[in-house]
């Protein structure tokens, strides 16, 4: 399934803002390996802001790794018709 066929969806009411999704995201991990990456200035595929996960649809590859690691199941992969 191509990236454009699916997307990551957050159930805001369930998210506890733990940040596990941020740490397991392969896109974020790849960004962090860049010596010039500034965690405070550059957008990430998924981040936590004000105690809530925030998804950047432009960077997220909808791989589902964050959803599999979410302890409260607030993240899911949705098939886009």
N, C-alpha and C positions, 0 to 999 in steps of 0.2 A: 504494500500500500504506500503510495507516495505521500509526502508531507502535506500536500494540498488536499488530500483525502481525509485527513484527521487533524484534530487540534486538542490542545490541553484545556481542560475546563476546571475551574476552581469553585467549590461550594463554600462561599465566604462564611456562611454561618457555622461551618464545621472546622475551619482552619484555626489552629491554635498559635500560629506564628513561630513554630519551633525552629524553622530554618533547615531541617534535614533535606528538604527539596533542593535548597540552594547548594548544599555541599555535595550532593550526588549527581547533579546535572552535568552531563558530559560537555555541553556547550560552555557552561561556566568554567569547568575545569580546564578546557582548552584555552579559554580567554586568560585564565590566571597564569598559564605557562608563558604568556607573552611578557617579556621583561619590561615592556612599556605600559602594561595594563595598570590602570588606576581604579581600584575597587570603589572608591568614593565618587568617581566622576563618570565612569563609562556604564552604559546600560548592560544589563545581564538578561539572560533568557528567563530566569526566575529569580526573584529577590523577595526579601521581607521588608515591608515598609509599614510603620505604625502597627506592628503586631499582626500583619496579614500578608500572606503570599501575594505577589504581583507577577503576572505572566506577561512577558514581552512577546507578542505573537510574531513579530518580525525576526526574532532571534531563536525562539523555541522551535526545535525540530520535531516535537511531538513523539519522542521515542518512548515515553511512558516510564522511564526509570524513576522519576520523582514520584509518580503515582504509586508505583510498587513499594516505595519506601516510606510513604506517608503514614504515620502511625494512627491517624484518625480518618483515613480514606477521604480526605477533602479534595483530592485531585483525581481526575479521570480523563481518559482519552475518549474523545467523541468522534464518531465517523461523520464527516461532512458530506451531505448528499449533493 
